[in-house]
Amino acid sequence: MNVRELMGLAPVIPVIVIDDAKHAVPMAQALVDGGIRVLEITLRTPAALDAVRAIARDVKDAVVGVGTITEARQFEWAREAGAQFAVSPGLTPALAKAATGCGIQLLPGVMTPSDLIAAMEFGYRAFKFFPAQPAGGVAMLKTLHGPFADIVFCPTGGITPETAPQFLALPNVLCVGGSWLTPRAFMEKQDWEAINRLARASVSIGNR
């Protein structure tokens, strides 16, 4: 499955910070049961890679990936944990080289036209637009569509359930990234039913 296909599986990719790996499987199952299959586990906590391993092993329909890739060596960690894709906040030659042939699809982050042109030189045509709201939001993506009409984005950063439909209405946006699907309070309470409800509501965003 390539990056564009991953981006088309649901209108929202949850950006997940997980503090306790034992929460990974029930959380992921709640999201998948709610229609959200593509899950980005960010490398922001010590539990992240253990969470990826557990989800890859035990949640049948989940497409689990690793986010916040900032070092070349992290691709190997992600692959060994069972990740199917990786997301980076930006792209460097070292990251692009490490991503080539590692067996994991990369969704690299860009913010400016120069970022885009540099990443396109490595063959990329699908990107994370980050940080979406501080970088100009919907207006910026509309502007980028002119000179980069064949490029598609997953805007992430500051997007809410209320603003997501504005992004998804754009022709160059396939999905958005959002942290609202797995609030820390729900994770700590192990309120998987509440997370399932958020997932179902997020799926409906794409139909508005």
Secondary structure by P-SEA (a helix, b strand, c coil): ccaaaaaaccccccccccccccccaaaaaaaaaacccbbbbbccccaaaaaaaaaaccccccccccccccccaaaaaaaaacccbbbbccccaaaaaaacccccccccccccaaaaaaaaaacccccccccccccccaaaaaaaccccccccccccccccccaaaaaaacccccbbbbcccccaaaaaacaaaaaaaaaaaaaacccc
